[in-house]
Amino acid sequence: MRLVHLSDLHLGFRQYQRLTPGGINQREDDVNRTLSRTLDQVIACAPDVVVIGGDVFHTVRPSNAAILHAYREFQRLRLSLPACDIVMVAGNHDAPRTADTGCILALFREIGVHVAETRAECFTFPERDLVVMAVPDVPGLQRPPLVPPEGFTHRVLLLHGEIAGLLPPHAAGEDRAAVEIPLDDLHASAWSYIALGHYHVCREMAPNAWYSGSIDYTSSNPWGELREERSTGVNGKGFIERDLATGAQQFHAVASSRTLVDLEPVDASGMGAADVDKALAARVHTVPGGIADKVVRVVVRNVARHVVRELDHAALRDYRRQALHFQLDTRRPDPIPAVPGSGGAGPRSRRATLTDLVLGKLRERPLSAGVEREALVALAAKYLQQAEDAAVAALPVVDG
C-alpha cells in the first residue's frame, strides 16, 4: 500500500512586480509550473493513495486563473490514476474566517477528490483496509481525539497544523496555524502514518509523522527555509512516498521553477562605499550562470547609512534589471553602549534612536509576499523624518 503525501501548494501566490507575457505574476506562474511537474512525478509513482495536507491555495478567495489551473491539474491526476484514492484537507490559507463563507476546496469533490474543509472527517476505503482521518485547520474547530477507529490495518492521519514547540525560530510567529497541537496528542504509535501540512520544509516529527514541506518557496521567509534545508540536508522541495505496510519512505525532490540565491553576507565594518561595491560585485560574479531571472539576496551587515547612500546605485539597478528580484538587505551597526560611569557622555555613549530601532526591525523581520523591503524601509524613514521635522517645527521659539 503506497501513499504519496504532498502539501502547501499555495496556488495563486504572487510576489514582486514582474509579469509574464500573458500578464500573470511571474511567481504565480512559477508555482503553477511547479505543481505541474510535481503531479508529473506523482503520476509516475502510481501510488494507491494521495493525501494533500492543505494550503492548496494561497488565499481564501483565489483568482479565477488559479482555480482553473488547480482544477485542470487535479483532474489530470484523477484521470491518470483512476484507481487512486485522493484525500485533501483545508489549511489555514484555504479556510474562510466566517462560517457563512464557503470553501473553494469543495469544488474538487466534483472530480472525485475526498475533501475535509470545514470539519474533521474519517474517509474509509474498505477495499484497501484503509481509513484516513482528515483534520482541517479552521477557526473554532472542535478537534476530535486523534485516535484511529478500530478495524483497519492501514490508518492515516492527515492534519494541517502546527506541532507545539517544534518549529525552528525563523518559522515561529510568521504564519501561525489555527491548530497548535502537542506532539503527544498525535498518538503517533496508533497510526500507520501521519501526514502533516503547514510547515514548508520537509521535517520529521516522529518516525511515522512528517511534514512533507511545500512544493515551492512561497512563505514570507524563503531565506530561512533555504538555511534550514542546508543545515538538515533536505534536498529542496518535493513530496514524500511512503509504504504503509513496510514503513519504507522516500523523499522525491521537485525542481523549483525559479532559482533562489542567498549570497554570502558582507561584513562592512570599516568599509567605505567603494569597498562594499567591490564586495557586492565579487559575490554576484560567484553565481553559476549569473543572476539573470533568479531571486537573489545579499545581506550587508555593519554598514553605516551614509555608506549605503554612496553605493554605486547604477550597478545596483543593473543587478535588479538582470534578476527577477535583487534584494540588498543593509543592516546598520549595533548601537555602541555607553561607558559605565560616563553619565551617558562621550563618543561611546550613543544610544539607538527611534529611527534606528524601527528601521532595524524592518530590515530584519520577515515580510509578506509582494512587499519590497527597501521600498518599505525608505517609506518608513521618510515618515519618521516628517514626524521629527513636525515635532521640531512645533517647538516654541525662545527669545534670548
Secondary structure, 3 states (H helix, E strand, C coil): CEEEEECCCCECCCCCCCECCCCCEHHHHHHHHHHHHHHHHHHHHCCCEEEECCCCECCCCCCHHHHHHHHHHHHHHHHHCCCCEEEEECCCCCCCCCCCCCCHHHHHHHHCCEEECCCCEEEEEHHHCEEEEEECCCCCCCCCCCCCCCCCCEEEEEEECEECCCCCCCCCCCCCCCCEECHHHHCHHHCCEEEEECCCCCEEEECCEEECCCCCCCCCCHHHHHHHHHHHCCCCCEEEEEECCCCCEEEEECCCCCCEEECCCEECCCCCHHHHHHHHHHHHCCCCCCCCCCEEEEEEECCCHHHHHCCCHHHHHHHHHHCCEEEEEEECCCCCCCCCCCCCCCCCCCCCCHHHHHHHHHHHCCCCCCCCHHHHHHHHHHHHHHHHHHHHHCCCCCCC
